[in-house]
Amino acid sequence: MSPALPRLAPLGEAALTLSYATALSDEAHRLAVHHARAIATLPGVVEVVPGYVALTVHFDPIESTADDIRARVMAALALAGPVPSDEPGRRVEIPVRYDGPDLEAVAQATGLAAAEVISRHAAVEYEVGLLGFVPGFAYLGRLDASLVLPRRDTPRARVPAGSVAIAGEQTGIYPAETPGGWHLIGTTDLRLFDPERSPPSWLQVGDRVRFVPR
């Protein structure tokens, strides 16, 4: 399927899903984020949730029918056009202490010195692909190929809030103390999720993120 022609399908009685591709695609993801911005303010739309290759549109079924929303969405997509080269998205710097308990193990597994693991992790500008797992957890990609590792064989029962971690082609920050199976390589003092803040998640889909060693 061409990412320029998303497939619309109902998701229950109060949502539609727009599918852009069947495999991970930077092009499809950026188009989903671009379309999310175009759809978010449509009448009847309650929330838009972009993912890596899909976009879910939640609507108020009392105010609008699914056919109404589908027609409005298709009209908005026609007006949105292609993703502009200057598509808006914050650039965020996150200070990190590279003191995670798995840093040395990651270095051994990748055949790199710990200092080189830090250098390569901090050298990339990551894009927030989606929010999930727990509120405020941003999936950031893509990781330097030399740092790609599978998840830990045994997940931890408790991962401290602020832990900077890697797994697969992604990196992320645990916004709260939760179980987790990613490799912990650092920590940050930033509060990634605050229910009293608007929006409550510090990072948003489409943001560009760099980690700054401290």
PyMOL commands that set and color helices and strands:
alter all, ss='L'
color gray80, all
select helices_A, chain A and resi 26-39+66-80+103-110+114-123+145-147
alter helices_A, ss='H'
color red, helices_A
select strands_A, chain A and resi 7-10+15-19+45-50+54-59+91-96+126-131+138-141+156-159+163-167+170-173+178-180+183-187+208-213
alter strands_A, ss='S'
color yellow, strands_A
deselect
rebuild
show_as cartoon
